[in-house]
Amino acid sequence: MIVCVCNNISDREIRQAVDLGISSIAELRKELGVGTMCGTCVSYAREVLHTHLDSKTTITEVRRLPQAA
């Protein structure tokens, strides 16, 4: 789906950018041009960005719970 009509940027391109290390709207603006024309796309681009970032959460610590007696 096209997120930024002015620059023809899709949600897929935003997700790919996240996979390559992009983690903010400012970086999307700089690298892809999201929101650099009319700005209408910024709220949806932010939603796509954060949804994809949240889906990439990794486990950094595992704790064992005490066993019941």
Backbone as CSV, one residue per row, in Angstrom:
resi,resn,N_x,N_y,N_z,CA_x,CA_y,CA_z,C_x,C_y,C_z
1,MET,0.845,-1.179,0.000,0.000,0.000,0.000,0.893,1.246,0.000
2,ILE,0.543,2.203,-0.778,1.304,3.452,-0.836,1.014,4.279,0.414
3,VAL,2.059,4.660,1.121,1.945,5.477,2.327,2.147,6.943,1.965
4,CYS,3.179,7.230,1.192,3.497,8.595,0.781,3.231,8.716,-0.719
5,VAL,2.120,9.341,-1.047,1.724,9.485,-2.446,2.680,10.426,-3.187
6,CYS,3.093,11.483,-2.535,3.965,12.467,-3.179,5.278,11.849,-3.673
7,ASN,5.835,10.927,-2.874,7.121,10.328,-3.216,7.010,8.840,-3.559
8,ASN,5.758,8.353,-3.676,5.496,6.961,-4.069,6.251,5.957,-3.178
9,ILE,6.063,6.091,-1.858,6.726,5.214,-0.892,5.684,4.299,-0.268
10,SER,5.969,3.004,-0.302,5.014,2.017,0.202,5.334,1.594,1.634
11,ASP,4.354,0.940,2.258,4.569,0.395,3.595,5.665,-0.671,3.556
12,ARG,5.751,-1.398,2.468,6.798,-2.415,2.309,8.194,-1.774,2.340
13,GLU,8.341,-0.653,1.669,9.636,0.043,1.671,9.995,0.538,3.076
14,ILE,8.999,0.984,3.817,9.240,1.432,5.191,9.681,0.252,6.046
15,ARG,8.997,-0.890,5.913,9.389,-2.085,6.676,10.797,-2.544,6.302
16,GLN,11.131,-2.479,5.017,12.483,-2.851,4.587,13.524,-1.906,5.191
17,ALA,13.205,-0.631,5.250,14.117,0.347,5.838,14.342,0.036,7.321
18,VAL,13.274,-0.347,8.026,13.404,-0.735,9.430,14.319,-1.950,9.549
19,ASP,14.135,-2.918,8.677,14.986,-4.113,8.684,16.453,-3.766,8.457
20,LEU,16.707,-2.657,7.786,18.073,-2.215,7.510,18.617,-1.257,8.581
21,GLY,17.808,-1.006,9.621,18.310,-0.207,10.740,17.643,1.120,11.003
22,ILE,16.725,1.547,10.154,16.007,2.811,10.373,15.085,2.639,11.583
23,SER,15.066,3.648,12.471,14.233,3.505,13.669,13.486,4.783,14.056
24,SER,13.453,5.771,13.164,12.735,7.007,13.477,12.167,7.642,12.207
25,ILE,11.188,8.499,12.426,10.602,9.238,11.301,11.655,10.146,10.670
26,ALA,12.518,10.738,11.488,13.568,11.604,10.953,14.468,10.829,9.989
27,GLU,14.789,9.587,10.335,15.619,8.770,9.448,14.861,8.389,8.185
28,LEU,13.561,8.077,8.327,12.746,7.772,7.134,12.682,8.982,6.220
29,ARG,12.535,10.140,6.806,12.477,11.388,6.018,13.781,11.573,5.245
30,LYS,14.902,11.372,5.936,16.209,11.573,5.310,16.505,10.530,4.236
31,GLU,16.230,9.266,4.529,16.609,8.183,3.623,15.606,7.922,2.498
32,LEU,14.304,8.032,2.806,13.282,7.717,1.794,12.522,8.938,1.287
33,GLY,12.564,10.025,2.031,11.808,11.206,1.629,10.387,11.221,2.144
34,VAL,10.082,10.359,3.122,8.733,10.307,3.700,8.413,11.650,4.353
35,GLY,7.287,12.218,4.003,6.825,13.448,4.634,7.547,14.714,4.227
36,THR,8.292,14.676,3.140,9.053,15.866,2.747,8.288,16.806,1.819
37,MET,7.126,16.369,1.353,6.343,17.236,0.467,5.164,17.826,1.249
38,CYS,4.005,17.194,1.203,2.823,17.759,1.864,2.725,17.371,3.341
39,GLY,3.343,16.244,3.747,3.351,15.837,5.151,2.154,15.029,5.612
40,THR,1.178,14.830,4.740,-0.034,14.102,5.110,0.259,12.661,5.520
41,CYS,1.309,12.074,5.003,1.617,10.661,5.231,2.307,10.389,6.564
42,VAL,2.770,11.401,7.250,3.634,11.190,8.411,2.971,10.347,9.501
43,SER,1.708,10.584,9.795,1.066,9.816,10.873,0.972,8.335,10.525
44,TYR,0.612,8.006,9.285,0.531,6.597,8.909,1.925,5.984,8.782
45,ALA,2.890,6.736,8.279,4.265,6.244,8.198,4.785,5.928,9.595
46,ARG,4.468,6.771,10.564,4.874,6.545,11.951,4.242,5.263,12.484
47,GLU,2.974,5.046,12.154,2.286,3.831,12.587,2.949,2.577,11.998
48,VAL,3.251,2.598,10.706,3.922,1.470,10.053,5.290,1.246,10.684
49,LEU,6.026,2.316,10.891,7.355,2.246,11.496,7.289,1.585,12.871
50,HIS,6.442,2.099,13.757,6.383,1.591,15.127,5.822,0.171,15.196
51,THR,4.855,-0.133,14.358,4.316,-1.497,14.330,5.403,-2.486,13.942
52,HIS,6.194,-2.137,12.942,7.251,-3.048,12.499,8.388,-3.110,13.524
53,LEU,8.726,-1.994,14.131,9.737,-2.004,15.186,9.301,-2.891,16.346
54,ASP,8.026,-2.772,16.744,7.499,-3.580,17.846,7.505,-5.066,17.514
55,SER,7.291,-5.402,16.254,7.259,-6.813,15.855,8.661,-7.420,15.845
56,LYS,9.681,-6.585,15.895,11.057,-7.056,15.855,11.677,-7.145,17.242
57,THR,10.878,-7.007,18.290,11.388,-7.069,19.651,12.060,-8.410,19.896
58,THR,13.217,-8.368,20.506,13.952,-9.594,20.785,14.063,-9.814,22.289
59,ILE,14.193,-11.058,22.658,14.354,-11.409,24.061,15.815,-11.194,24.430
60,THR,16.043,-10.432,25.486,17.412,-10.164,25.905,17.761,-10.863,27.218
61,GLU,16.748,-11.382,27.915,17.014,-12.035,29.191,15.937,-13.067,29.448
62,VAL,16.353,-14.207,29.966,15.409,-15.251,30.341,15.667,-15.607,31.788
63,ARG,14.628,-15.607,32.591,14.760,-15.993,34.003,13.902,-17.213,34.250
64,ARG,14.429,-18.119,35.047,13.652,-19.291,35.450,12.819,-18.926,36.670
65,LEU,11.563,-19.346,36.631,10.701,-19.137,37.779,10.922,-20.276,38.763
66,PRO,10.833,-19.986,40.059,10.999,-21.057,41.058,9.918,-22.120,40.857
67,GLN,10.307,-23.370,40.992,9.374,-24.478,40.851,8.527,-24.593,42.111
68,ALA,7.258,-24.880,41.923,6.367,-25.080,43.071,6.739,-26.397,43.767
69,ALA,6.656,-26.403,45.077,7.060,-27.606,45.841,6.015,-28.692,45.810
